[in-house]
Amino acid sequence: MEPAIVLIISVAVAVIGITGWGIYISFGPPSRELSDPFEDHED
């Protein structure tokens, strides 16, 4: 394989992985531990 193709595939896999991890943290089971700073400090 061409080195450029390997680089493109590696970057794409990394971006997809980070995006998936972020969605899991935001909407998955760990999201119960997140707090909303706007609800914590209502005026």
N, C-alpha and C positions, 0 to 999 in steps of 0.2 A: 504494500500500500504506500501511497504517497505520504510523506510526512505532514503535508498540509491537511490532508483528509483526516489523518489521525488526530491532529490538533483540533480541527473543527468538531469532530465527533466527541472528543474529550470535553471541550468547552460546552457543547450542547448537553451532554450528560450531566455536567456539573450544574448548569443553569436549571435543568429540569429537576435535579435532586434537591437543590436549595429551594426551589419553588414548592415542591412537594412537602419538604420539611416545614416550610413556613405555613402552608395551608393546614398541615397536621397540628402544628402548635396553635394556630388561630382558631380552628374549628373542631379539633379532635378532643380527646379526653383531657389533655393538659390545659385546655382553655378554661376549665373550672377554677384554676388557681390564679388566673389573670384578673386584675382589678381595673375598673374604669376610673381614671383620675377625675373625670368630669362629675361622676356621681359621688366621689369621695369628698369633693370640695364645692358643693352647691352653695350659691349665694342666696 
